[in-house]
Amino acid sequence: MLFSFKASDGDTVECVDRNKQLAFKNYLLRNHKIQETPSDYPIMKKVQKKSILPTSEAQISTAKCEIGTVPIRQKGAISNHQRTPKTSTNSTFTPQHEYAEASVYAPPKLYGTRATMNLWNPLVEDSAAELSISQIWLSSVDDTHDLNTIEVGWQVCPGLYNDSKTRFFIYWTSDGYNITGGYNLEEPGFIQISNNIVLGGSITPISSFGGSQYEMTILVWKDRKSGNWWLSVGSNNTIIGYWPREIFTSLADHAVAVDWGGEIVNSRRFGRHTKTEMGSGHSPEEGFGKASYFRNIETVDCNNTFQSSQ
């Protein structure tokens, strides 16, 4: 650590030498050389349609670390909020993950995705065991049937962050949430390049029911030369970093599915279905300004070209 200070949202952030970030404790990356920039970007067949609805772009918490260093948010609590939780010893308390999502499956092979989602601050009733997520998933399965995933979006997860803020997150696994992978920079894998965006940082402003709508655009794509999976955010494609191809098995080549949607954990701690909300907590039928949505949904094909999925 070089030094620590408060990020724009009040979190304590440490500036760490980019070459000493946790990713390099992964034995699979012992000979990895940092890729400074993507070799190319996906090609647009046509200019994306601008929303005719009144929306604004939200911002992820930032920190002013020096060039050559990366901001790392100090951990809150130790969390087991993987998508597949460990089985509880109490048979009456088995957390269930529930989803609402749209999906695209191979063939053809998939090499990335881009989508814009609006941001909310849903209620999480059981702060010890539950969460609410809106995200994109890229996934594949290897010969041993181990699931590989890359996941990016926003979440409210009190058990991970010790608060109920809406926060930007990334996640990955190469063995079906068993041993490998984890959130943000808490486990060795993702290599951050940006010296100012805070993974796990809060996102502001947040959409209001019947009022202003705030959005975030996420792009994940596979670099054709290096095989690394790059991540950028925002309408200006601000680079955050990448998942090295070495940490994956099947995703080292391509994805077989892309999903966009929401997820909650239902703990049933109170003997009933949780009151934890997904997205805005309201149904799609209620429309713009009231429902959570994804728009401008695209995948990336083998020619590194965006393909509409709407």
Rosetta silent file (secondary structure, phi, psi, omega in degrees, C-alpha in Angstrom):
SEQUENCE: MLFSFKASDGDTVECVDRNKQLAFKNYLLRNHKIQETPSDYPIMKKVQKKSILPTSEAQISTAKCEIGTVPIRQKGAISNHQRTPKTSTNSTFTPQHEYAEASVYAPPKLYGTRATMNLWNPLVEDSAAELSISQIWLSSVDDTHDLNTIEVGWQVCPGLYNDSKTRFFIYWTSDGYNITGGYNLEEPGFIQISNNIVLGGSITPISSFGGSQYEMTILVWKDRKSGNWWLSVGSNNTIIGYWPREIFTSLADHAVAVDWGGEIVNSRRFGRHTKTEMGSGHSPEEGFGKASYFRNIETVDCNNTFQSSQ
SCORE:     score description
SCORE:     0.000 S_00000001
   1 L     0.000  135.215  177.608    0.000    0.000    0.000 S_00000001
   2 L   -89.444  -48.196  174.657    1.252    3.475   -0.883 S_00000001
   3 E  -167.304  167.422  179.556   -1.343    5.495    1.052 S_00000001
   4 E  -131.357  155.698 -179.830   -5.030    5.542    1.971 S_00000001
   5 E  -165.154 -177.550 -179.695   -7.750    8.195    1.978 S_00000001
   6 E   -90.365  132.564  174.607  -11.490    8.714    1.550 S_00000001
   7 L   -77.296  179.804 -175.968  -13.085    8.140   -1.858 S_00000001
   8 L   -64.454  -21.098  179.506  -15.812   10.396   -3.231 S_00000001
   9 L  -100.291    5.169  177.934  -18.504    8.363   -1.421 S_00000001
  10 L    96.464   -9.686  177.210  -16.713    8.334    1.937 S_00000001
  11 L   -67.900  148.789  173.981  -15.292    4.795    1.726 S_00000001
  12 E   -81.630  127.640 -175.631  -11.703    4.289    2.801 S_00000001
  13 E  -124.483  139.457  174.724   -9.563    3.470   -0.227 S_00000001
  14 E  -107.045  135.368  174.026   -5.969    2.310   -0.466 S_00000001
  15 E   -92.901  119.636 -174.105   -3.797    3.155   -3.466 S_00000001
  16 E  -119.124  140.251  175.182   -1.779    0.056   -4.344 S_00000001
  17 E   -52.016  128.577 -175.346    0.996   -0.396   -6.895 S_00000001
  18 H   -57.460  -32.345 -179.397   -0.699   -1.854   -9.967 S_00000001
  19 H   -80.605   -4.041 -179.294    1.930   -4.586  -10.203 S_00000001
  20 H  -117.989   13.873  178.035    1.281   -5.624   -6.598 S_00000001
  21 L   -68.088  162.317 -169.759   -2.505   -5.937   -6.697 S_00000001
  22 H   -58.128  -28.165 -177.771   -4.019   -9.150   -5.363 S_00000001
  23 H   -51.735  -34.527 -173.872   -4.485  -10.703   -8.819 S_00000001
  24 H   -79.894    3.530  170.282   -0.794  -11.538   -8.985 S_00000001
  25 H   -89.168   -4.780  174.445   -1.091  -13.847   -5.986 S_00000001
  26 L   -78.445  120.334 -175.083   -3.011  -16.202   -8.258 S_00000001
  27 H   -60.085  -23.341  178.562   -0.496  -18.876   -9.266 S_00000001
  28 H   -69.335  -15.862 -176.966   -2.061  -18.983  -12.739 S_00000001
  29 H  -109.241   16.770 -174.933   -0.822  -15.412  -13.259 S_00000001
  30 L   -62.986  -25.437  178.718    2.742  -15.894  -12.059 S_00000001
  31 L  -112.408   15.022 -175.817    4.083  -15.214  -15.566 S_00000001
  32 L   -78.124  134.820  174.063    1.381  -12.773  -16.645 S_00000001
  33 L  -105.167  129.710 -176.412    2.435   -9.428  -18.080 S_00000001
  34 L   -58.628  132.432  172.928   -0.062   -6.596  -17.634 S_00000001
  35 L   -90.777  116.474 -172.772   -1.893   -5.589  -20.799 S_00000001
  36 L   -69.554  -40.336 -177.716   -2.012   -1.807  -20.671 S_00000001
  37 L  -144.390  158.757  174.797   -4.877   -1.314  -23.139 S_00000001
  38 L   -64.402  149.082  177.527   -7.204   -3.452  -25.262 S_00000001
  39 L   -74.675  -25.684  174.899   -5.842   -4.319  -28.695 S_00000001
  40 L  -163.611  173.018  178.566   -9.191   -3.334  -30.187 S_00000001
  41 L  -118.978  155.258  175.264  -12.833   -2.608  -29.405 S_00000001
  42 L   -57.917  149.314 -175.770  -15.972   -4.274  -30.750 S_00000001
  43 E   -94.184  132.844  176.833  -17.181   -2.822  -34.047 S_00000001
  44 L   -88.365  126.323  175.996  -20.521   -1.047  -34.275 S_00000001
  45 L   -72.459  -32.977  176.634  -22.579   -1.944  -37.343 S_00000001
  46 L  -153.745  158.503 -178.239  -24.629    1.172  -36.758 S_00000001
  47 L   -65.655  134.560  178.277  -24.790    3.949  -34.203 S_00000001
  48 L   -61.691  142.024  176.608  -26.754    3.017  -31.102 S_00000001
  49 L   -69.388  132.855  174.547  -30.111    4.672  -30.802 S_00000001
  50 L   -78.207  145.217 -179.767  -30.206    7.372  -28.183 S_00000001
  51 L   -65.151  133.292  175.419  -32.961    7.050  -25.648 S_00000001
  52 L   -85.999   -3.305  179.133  -35.936    9.268  -26.442 S_00000001
  53 L   -94.314  151.480 -177.431  -36.823    9.037  -22.764 S_00000001
  54 L   -72.861  102.899  178.431  -35.389   11.471  -20.197 S_00000001
  55 E  -132.480  159.213  176.196  -32.400    9.668  -18.651 S_00000001
  56 E  -134.454  160.398 -178.055  -29.030   10.669  -17.203 S_00000001
  57 E   -91.771  129.187  176.231  -25.799    8.778  -16.597 S_00000001
  58 L   -81.422  166.211 -177.283  -24.924    7.773  -13.046 S_00000001
  59 E  -125.662  139.866  174.810  -21.350    7.799  -11.753 S_00000001
  60 E   -84.633  145.851  177.804  -19.314    5.207   -9.864 S_00000001
  61 L   -52.549  139.830 -178.540  -17.349    6.355   -6.823 S_00000001
  62 E  -124.007  160.035  174.947  -13.863    7.555   -7.717 S_00000001
  63 L  -138.149  150.298 -176.974  -10.526    8.021   -5.989 S_00000001
  64 L  -100.277   76.215  175.202   -7.510   10.036   -7.094 S_00000001
  65 L   -87.859  153.579  179.896   -4.714    7.489   -7.088 S_00000001
  66 L   -67.937  154.783  174.697   -1.481    8.196   -8.922 S_00000001
  67 L   -59.353  134.603 -176.675   -0.878    6.735  -12.367 S_00000001
  68 L    95.796   -3.811  174.973    0.561    3.250  -11.928 S_00000001
  69 E  -123.449  164.351  179.546   -1.529    2.575   -8.830 S_00000001
  70 E  -130.856  145.106  179.134   -5.087    1.313   -8.388 S_00000001
  71 E   -82.985  128.954  178.628   -7.732    2.169   -5.758 S_00000001
  72 E  -123.008  118.804  179.674   -8.796   -0.730   -3.554 S_00000001
  73 E   -68.787  133.463  176.103  -11.752   -0.312   -1.232 S_00000001
  74 L   -65.083  139.297 -176.920  -11.093   -1.551    2.290 S_00000001
  75 L   -64.317  146.672  172.321  -13.172   -4.626    3.046 S_00000001
  76 L   -90.683  -87.652 -179.228  -16.306   -4.343    5.125 S_00000001
  77 L  -115.738  159.944  171.586  -17.413   -7.784    6.238 S_00000001
  78 L   -75.912  133.093 -172.922  -16.479  -11.287    5.185 S_00000001
  79 L  -129.301  147.403  172.836  -19.241  -12.521    2.909 S_00000001
  80 L  -115.035   35.300 -174.015  -20.494  -15.788    1.467 S_00000001
  81 L   -85.285   45.092  171.726  -22.846  -14.118   -1.004 S_00000001
  82 L   -70.682  164.274 -179.380  -21.892  -16.255   -3.995 S_00000001
  83 L   -64.745  -27.552  176.693  -24.657  -17.125   -6.403 S_00000001
  84 L  -114.826   99.856 -173.878  -24.681  -20.697   -5.055 S_00000001
  85 L   -76.334  159.622  173.363  -24.674  -20.475   -1.248 S_00000001
  86 L   -67.678  146.215 -179.052  -23.482  -23.153    1.123 S_00000001
  87 L   -70.000  133.955  178.495  -26.295  -25.357    2.433 S_00000001
  88 L   -75.866  147.783  175.768  -27.525  -24.357    5.869 S_00000001
  89 L   -74.562  -15.922  178.076  -27.510  -26.905    8.667 S_00000001
  90 L   -95.495  110.565 -173.366  -30.986  -25.657    9.564 S_00000001
  91 L   -65.100  -16.961  179.127  -33.399  -27.249    7.077 S_00000001
  92 L   -89.383   -2.527 -178.222  -35.943  -24.478    7.690 S_00000001
  93 L  -132.369   79.603  178.149  -33.420  -21.819    6.663 S_00000001
  94 L  -118.216  103.445 -178.521  -32.083  -22.515    3.186 S_00000001
  95 L   -57.249  138.838  179.571  -31.470  -19.310    1.203 S_00000001
  96 E  -118.869  135.241  175.696  -32.885  -19.431   -2.306 S_00000001
  97 E   -93.063  130.631 -178.388  -31.643  -17.422   -5.276 S_00000001
  98 E  -123.761  143.741 -170.899  -34.421  -16.102   -7.508 S_00000001
  99 E  -132.712  153.037  165.970  -34.000  -14.583  -10.970 S_00000001
 100 E  -138.613  112.840 -170.901  -35.758  -12.593  -13.681 S_00000001
 101 E  -152.457  159.543  170.323  -33.631  -12.483  -16.804 S_00000001
 102 E  -110.691  148.236 -173.076  -33.382  -12.570  -20.585 S_00000001
 103 E  -137.325  151.752  169.635  -30.844  -14.882  -22.207 S_00000001
 104 E  -128.905  134.474 -177.738  -28.998  -15.572  -25.461 S_00000001
 105 E  -119.995  150.003  173.542  -27.329  -18.936  -26.043 S_00000001
 106 E   -77.059  155.690    3.558  -24.688  -20.191  -28.475 S_00000001
 107 E   -78.882  159.633    0.165  -24.408  -21.069  -31.287 S_00000001
 108 E   -76.825  169.119  178.640  -22.997  -18.844  -32.503 S_00000001
 109 E   -62.234  148.884 -175.298  -20.158  -18.449  -30.013 S_00000001
 110 E  -113.590  136.314 -174.991  -20.360  -15.310  -27.871 S_00000001
 111 L  -126.146   17.033  176.553  -17.452  -12.959  -27.232 S_00000001
 112 E   156.169  176.698  177.867  -18.964  -10.147  -25.208 S_00000001
 113 E  -157.677  153.515  172.707  -21.979   -8.031  -24.407 S_00000001
 114 E  -137.027  140.648  178.113  -23.029   -4.426  -23.907 S_00000001
 115 E  -158.919  154.946  175.331  -26.164   -3.153  -22.198 S_00000001
 116 E  -114.170  131.423 -179.530  -27.547   -0.103  -20.429 S_00000001
 117 E  -128.846  150.200  174.306  -29.496   -0.536  -17.178 S_00000001
 118 E   -89.877  162.224 -169.518  -31.203    1.864  -14.845 S_00000001
 119 L  -113.408  137.336  179.792  -30.224    2.093  -11.190 S_00000001
 120 L  -136.072  172.954  175.177  -32.317    1.612   -8.066 S_00000001
 121 L  -127.068   76.244 -174.729  -31.878    1.156   -4.344 S_00000001
 122 L   -68.252  153.271  174.531  -34.085   -1.844   -3.542 S_00000001
 123 L   -68.057  133.894  169.469  -35.064   -2.902   -0.046 S_00000001
 124 L  -117.829  109.855 -170.575  -33.072   -5.827    1.366 S_00000001
 125 L   -70.784  -50.514 -177.708  -35.071   -7.179    4.281 S_00000001
 126 L  -100.213   93.909 -171.731  -32.628   -9.632    5.863 S_00000001
 127 L   -67.088  -19.420 -178.603  -29.360   -7.721    5.846 S_00000001
 128 L   -79.920  -27.147 -170.408  -27.378  -10.675    7.179 S_00000001
 129 L  -130.897   -9.731 -172.424  -28.263  -13.149    4.437 S_00000001
 130 L  -113.528  163.656  176.564  -29.974  -11.429    1.500 S_00000001
 131 L  -153.448  167.451  174.101  -29.006   -9.250   -1.446 S_00000001
 132 E  -137.010  131.562 -172.264  -30.489   -7.677   -4.566 S_00000001
 133 E  -133.175  144.476  165.189  -28.611   -7.545   -7.873 S_00000001
 134 E  -127.697  124.359 -169.896  -29.059   -6.224  -11.406 S_00000001
 135 E  -159.695  171.852  167.382  -26.338   -7.501  -13.729 S_00000001
 136 E  -108.724  146.843  175.723  -25.051   -9.081  -16.903 S_00000001
 137 E  -122.898  136.030  163.649  -23.669  -12.642  -16.919 S_00000001
 138 E  -117.094  132.826 -174.180  -21.337  -14.257  -19.427 S_00000001
 139 E  -143.970  159.689  176.216  -20.957  -17.978  -18.858 S_00000001
 140 E  -157.969  166.222 -179.596  -19.553  -21.210  -20.209 S_00000001
 141 E  -131.018  135.434 -179.033  -19.018  -24.786  -19.014 S_00000001
 142 L   -91.838 -174.157 -175.073  -15.849  -26.857  -19.372 S_00000001
 143 L   -64.865  -22.405  177.982  -15.377  -30.587  -19.948 S_00000001
 144 L   -93.486    7.981  178.753  -15.699  -31.290  -16.216 S_00000001
 145 L    69.545   20.104  174.545  -18.984  -29.354  -16.180 S_00000001
 146 L   -80.038  128.833 -179.532  -17.500  -26.574  -14.049 S_00000001
 147 E   -76.660  130.939  170.591  -19.305  -23.290  -14.646 S_00000001
 148 E  -106.968  131.498  176.001  -17.208  -20.270  -15.679 S_00000001
 149 E  -139.296  152.333  164.143  -18.823  -16.851  -15.264 S_00000001
 150 E  -122.413  129.744 -176.717  -18.107  -13.148  -15.535 S_00000001
 151 E  -133.699  135.110 -177.593  -20.702  -10.981  -13.790 S_00000001
 152 E  -144.288  139.594  176.542  -20.971   -7.181  -13.678 S_00000001
 153 E   168.959 -149.067  175.726  -23.647   -4.800  -12.443 S_00000001
 154 E  -122.981  155.089 -177.953  -24.993   -3.120   -9.352 S_00000001
 155 E  -150.829  154.682  165.949  -26.055   -4.613   -6.042 S_00000001
 156 E  -114.873  114.378 -171.989  -27.371   -3.860   -2.582 S_00000001
 157 L  -144.489   82.047 -177.033  -25.601   -6.312   -0.285 S_00000001
 158 H   -57.120  -33.206 -178.555  -25.386   -5.275    3.388 S_00000001
 159 H   -67.454  -21.108  179.974  -23.545   -8.464    4.331 S_00000001
 160 H   -96.054  -36.214 -171.932  -20.658   -7.565    2.026 S_00000001
 161 H  -112.824   -5.892 -178.292  -20.453   -3.784    2.444 S_00000001
 162 L    64.046   26.066  173.872  -21.990   -3.117    5.891 S_00000001
 163 L  -158.370  178.999 -178.500  -24.501   -0.690    4.376 S_00000001
 164 L  -114.429   28.782  177.574  -27.503   -0.551    2.040 S_00000001
 165 L   -75.414  154.718  171.503  -26.007    1.617   -0.697 S_00000001
 166 L   -81.641  122.476 -171.915  -26.310    0.719   -4.377 S_00000001
 167 E  -128.515  145.671  174.652  -22.814   -0.345   -5.394 S_00000001
 168 E   -76.485  138.391 -179.998  -20.989   -1.278   -8.583 S_00000001
 169 E  -145.073  159.481  167.527  -19.556   -4.791   -8.507 S_00000001
 170 E  -129.242  158.565  178.792  -17.796   -7.460  -10.526 S_00000001
 171 E  -152.482  152.254  174.383  -17.653  -11.204   -9.877 S_00000001
 172 E  -153.103  155.570  170.054  -16.066  -14.253  -11.485 S_00000001
 173 E  -152.609  152.555  175.031  -15.677  -17.985  -10.962 S_00000001
 174 L  -121.920    6.481  179.471  -14.108  -20.811  -12.951 S_00000001
 175 L  -142.159   39.418  175.331  -15.464  -23.735  -10.934 S_00000001
 176 L    65.735   36.979  177.220  -19.140  -23.060  -10.331 S_00000001
 177 L    68.103   25.358 -177.661  -18.706  -20.855   -7.228 S_00000001
 178 L   -86.902  -69.105 -178.583  -16.842  -23.599   -5.404 S_00000001
 179 L  -118.046  -43.554 -173.231  -13.311  -22.373   -4.644 S_00000001
 180 L   -80.599  158.705  170.243  -12.267  -19.866   -7.302 S_00000001
 181 L    87.434  177.485 -179.667  -13.433  -16.326   -7.809 S_00000001
 182 E   163.174 -177.108 -178.414  -15.094  -13.651   -5.741 S_00000001
 183 E   -82.254  143.055  167.722  -16.308  -10.066   -5.665 S_00000001
 184 L    51.810 -124.607  179.581  -14.384   -7.033   -6.884 S_00000001
 185 L  -110.194   22.958 -176.656  -10.705   -7.239   -5.905 S_00000001
 186 L   -79.867  -16.784  176.699  -11.229   -9.415   -2.839 S_00000001
 187 L  -129.674  148.820 -175.274   -9.938  -12.554   -4.571 S_00000001
 188 L   -71.959  117.000  179.306   -6.975  -12.843   -6.978 S_00000001
 189 L  -177.616  -68.272 -178.226   -8.145  -12.721  -10.582 S_00000001
 190 L   -70.510  136.707  177.411   -9.298   -9.409  -12.056 S_00000001
 191 E  -107.724  116.040 -179.683   -6.518   -6.986  -13.003 S_00000001
 192 E   -86.490  138.020  176.492   -7.460   -3.333  -12.581 S_00000001
 193 L  -107.730  -39.232 -178.169   -5.965   -0.731  -14.907 S_00000001
 194 L   -61.290  138.228  177.615   -7.968    2.372  -13.932 S_00000001
 195 L   -99.031   10.579 -179.741   -6.375    4.534  -11.257 S_00000001
 196 L  -136.153  -26.349 -179.527   -9.629    6.176  -10.188 S_00000001
 197 E   -78.821  132.835 -177.265  -12.717    3.920  -10.431 S_00000001
 198 L   -99.245  113.554  174.021  -13.421    2.060   -7.182 S_00000001
 199 L   -69.747  129.198 -172.193  -14.695   -1.503   -7.568 S_00000001
 200 L    88.234    0.222  179.108  -17.364   -1.962   -4.920 S_00000001
 201 L   -75.005  156.446  179.862  -17.864    1.798   -4.832 S_00000001
 202 E   -73.125  156.607 -179.944  -21.301    3.341   -4.538 S_00000001
 203 E  -116.524  132.142  178.030  -23.175    4.625   -7.602 S_00000001
 204 E  -142.919  155.836  -10.956  -25.014    7.946   -7.652 S_00000001
 205 L   -73.361  175.080  179.400  -27.524    9.336   -8.371 S_00000001
 206 L  -112.990  146.052  178.240  -30.188    6.613   -8.147 S_00000001
 207 L   -60.438  149.544  176.168  -33.471    6.525  -10.072 S_00000001
 208 L  -117.241  144.075 -176.424  -36.584    7.672   -8.236 S_00000001
 209 L   -64.307  118.264 -178.869  -40.017    6.104   -8.615 S_00000001
 210 L    77.389    6.902 -176.727  -42.004    8.231  -11.056 S_00000001
 211 L  -128.597 -143.370 -176.126  -39.109   10.669  -11.293 S_00000001
 212 L   -62.412  139.909  179.812  -35.589   11.032  -12.687 S_00000001
 213 E  -113.652  127.914 -179.775  -34.023    7.920  -14.217 S_00000001
 214 E  -117.362  140.842 -171.054  -30.291    7.251  -13.962 S_00000001
 215 E  -128.055  166.489  173.836  -28.443    4.644  -15.999 S_00000001
 216 E  -142.845  134.346  176.920  -25.146    2.838  -16.374 S_00000001
 217 E  -104.776  132.625 -178.806  -23.725    1.217  -19.526 S_00000001
 218 E  -121.754  135.262  175.389  -21.520   -1.872  -19.193 S_00000001
 219 E  -129.258  125.052  172.628  -19.344   -3.446  -21.878 S_00000001
 220 E  -124.296  128.921  179.423  -17.474   -6.745  -21.490 S_00000001
 221 E  -150.029  156.687 -178.127  -15.615   -8.194  -24.481 S_00000001
 222 E   -92.764  124.024  177.150  -12.867  -10.653  -25.324 S_00000001
 223 L   -69.628  123.641 -174.116   -9.655   -9.213  -26.738 S_00000001
 224 L   -68.499  -25.836 -178.931   -8.947  -11.139  -29.926 S_00000001
 225 L   -87.128  -48.605 -175.041   -5.156  -10.955  -29.548 S_00000001
 226 L   -89.327  -25.521 -175.186   -4.612  -11.575  -25.834 S_00000001
 227 L    83.075   -0.893  178.166   -7.762  -13.552  -25.032 S_00000001
 228 L   -75.332  152.150  178.141   -8.361  -11.377  -21.957 S_00000001
 229 E  -100.173  112.626 -176.096  -11.900  -10.232  -21.112 S_00000001
 230 E   -90.625  151.759  178.328  -12.009   -6.422  -20.857 S_00000001
 231 E  -126.816  127.790  171.163  -14.453   -4.301  -18.854 S_00000001
 232 E  -133.003  158.167  179.961  -15.486   -0.711  -19.569 S_00000001
 233 E  -133.760  156.978  174.525  -18.315    1.419  -18.222 S_00000001
 234 L    87.029  165.868 -179.233  -20.209    4.499  -19.282 S_00000001
 235 L   -68.250  -19.487  179.409  -21.148    6.034  -22.599 S_00000001
 236 L  -100.175   11.379  176.652  -17.492    6.953  -23.168 S_00000001
 237 L    54.443   55.016  176.940  -16.236    3.372  -22.549 S_00000001
 238 E   -69.779  120.803 -177.873  -14.044    4.125  -19.541 S_00000001
 239 E   -73.616  133.259  174.195  -11.665    1.179  -19.119 S_00000001
 240 E  -104.124  -45.535 -178.641  -11.547   -0.440  -15.668 S_00000001
 241 E   164.372 -154.904 -175.992   -9.427   -3.530  -16.330 S_00000001
 242 E  -153.954  157.886  169.220   -9.685   -7.137  -17.416 S_00000001
 243 E   -94.721  117.198  179.888  -10.054  -10.787  -16.426 S_00000001
 244 L   -64.798  143.666 -179.432   -6.958  -12.628  -17.742 S_00000001
 245 H   -60.829  -26.913 -175.862   -7.741  -15.635  -19.923 S_00000001
 246 H   -63.642  -23.462 -175.503   -5.454  -17.778  -17.710 S_00000001
 247 H   -83.136   -6.673 -178.238   -7.914  -17.801  -14.788 S_00000001
 248 L  -110.025  164.514  170.718  -10.632  -19.511  -16.840 S_00000001
 249 L  -104.667  -81.626 -178.436  -11.109  -22.905  -18.440 S_00000001
 250 H   -70.489  -34.513  178.961  -13.985  -22.735  -20.945 S_00000001
 251 H   -72.005   -7.861  173.625  -14.253  -18.929  -20.857 S_00000001
 252 H   -63.986  -19.667  179.157  -10.646  -18.800  -21.990 S_00000001
 253 L  -105.233  -61.728 -177.262  -12.152  -19.363  -25.430 S_00000001
 254 L  -161.590  170.844  174.184  -15.711  -18.013  -25.592 S_00000001
 255 E   -98.574  149.706  175.803  -19.036  -17.747  -23.768 S_00000001
 256 E  -105.860   -8.752  178.411  -21.982  -20.016  -24.502 S_00000001
 257 E  -151.777  145.872  170.496  -24.578  -17.815  -22.807 S_00000001
 258 E  -128.977  132.980  179.143  -25.205  -14.173  -21.969 S_00000001
 259 E  -126.102  148.144  174.888  -27.902  -13.134  -19.493 S_00000001
 260 E  -131.519  128.267  179.756  -29.245   -9.743  -18.467 S_00000001
 261 E   166.363 -160.391 -175.395  -31.474   -9.376  -15.439 S_00000001
 262 E  -118.622  161.262 -179.042  -32.052   -9.341  -11.720 S_00000001
 263 E  -150.257  140.792  169.868  -31.380  -11.628   -8.792 S_00000001
 264 E  -132.970  161.757  168.039  -32.312  -11.722   -5.128 S_00000001
 265 E  -106.910  127.688  178.534  -31.607  -14.058   -2.242 S_00000001
 266 E  -107.442  103.216 -174.579  -34.724  -15.177   -0.360 S_00000001
 267 L   -79.257  -22.605 -174.878  -33.606  -16.391    3.081 S_00000001
 268 L    55.209   27.603 -178.775  -37.096  -17.269    4.384 S_00000001
 269 L   -61.550  -28.481 -175.769  -35.703  -16.340    7.773 S_00000001
 270 L  -100.884   17.258  176.630  -39.105  -15.096    8.895 S_00000001
 271 L    76.142   18.905 -179.880  -41.009  -18.173    7.742 S_00000001
 272 L  -154.065  174.244  175.417  -42.308  -16.523    4.569 S_00000001
 273 L   -66.117  139.822 -178.419  -41.095  -15.158    1.257 S_00000001
 274 L   -61.897  157.829  172.223  -38.784  -12.208    1.763 S_00000001
 275 L   -92.761    1.510  178.287  -39.819   -8.605    1.180 S_00000001
 276 L   -56.404  133.831 -175.222  -36.460   -7.988   -0.504 S_00000001
 277 L   -95.579  150.347  171.479  -37.042   -6.182   -3.797 S_00000001
 278 L  -107.084  131.394 -178.799  -35.588   -6.873   -7.230 S_00000001
 279 L    62.792 -125.942  179.015  -34.789   -3.803   -9.312 S_00000001
 280 L   -82.029  -13.083 -174.950  -37.292   -1.082   -8.498 S_00000001
 281 L    86.494    6.135 -179.070  -39.556   -3.532   -6.708 S_00000001
 282 L  -123.686  159.392 -173.913  -42.282   -2.917   -9.291 S_00000001
 283 L   -78.780  155.812  178.964  -43.503   -4.933  -12.273 S_00000001
 284 H   -58.864  -30.415 -177.822  -42.510   -4.242  -15.913 S_00000001
 285 H   -61.996  -20.009 -179.256  -46.138   -3.445  -16.750 S_00000001
 286 H   -75.787  -16.354  169.794  -45.859   -0.234  -14.752 S_00000001
 287 L    84.243 -173.587 -175.724  -43.528    1.127  -17.418 S_00000001
 288 L   -59.001  139.799  179.575  -40.778    3.704  -17.673 S_00000001
 289 L    88.967  -11.041 -178.631  -39.968    5.601  -14.507 S_00000001
 290 L  -128.457  -28.381 -178.004  -41.359    2.855  -12.318 S_00000001
 291 L  -107.028  153.503  172.050  -39.840   -0.439  -13.511 S_00000001
 292 L   -75.742  146.324 -178.503  -36.258   -1.632  -13.742 S_00000001
 293 L  -149.615  161.212  164.979  -35.019   -2.139  -17.307 S_00000001
 294 E  -118.701  142.889  176.174  -32.166   -3.033  -19.661 S_00000001
 295 E  -140.873  169.840 -177.090  -31.930   -1.366  -23.074 S_00000001
 296 E    48.225   49.004 -178.703  -29.588   -1.341  -26.091 S_00000001
 297 E   -79.644  126.093 -178.586  -28.797   -5.000  -25.400 S_00000001
 298 E  -139.828  154.867  168.832  -26.074   -6.379  -27.678 S_00000001
 299 E  -115.928  167.240  177.862  -23.698   -9.321  -27.952 S_00000001
 300 E  -112.965  129.007 -176.354  -20.277   -9.490  -29.609 S_00000001
 301 L   -94.445 -174.809 -176.243  -19.744  -12.093  -32.353 S_00000001
 302 L   -67.941  -15.005  176.480  -16.652  -13.924  -33.646 S_00000001
 303 L   -95.142   11.930 -179.168  -15.882  -10.990  -35.962 S_00000001
 304 L    61.071   37.008 -178.511  -15.732   -8.637  -32.961 S_00000001
 305 E  -118.832  137.719  176.793  -18.931   -6.965  -34.145 S_00000001
 306 E   -67.400  137.711  173.974  -21.924   -5.943  -32.045 S_00000001
 307 E  -125.444  129.136 -179.581  -25.137   -7.825  -32.764 S_00000001
 308 E   -66.156  139.135  177.895  -28.475   -6.562  -31.463 S_00000001
 309 L  -116.148   18.874 -177.036  -30.249   -8.923  -29.070 S_00000001
 310 L  -100.802    0.000    0.000  -33.494   -6.966  -28.813 S_00000001
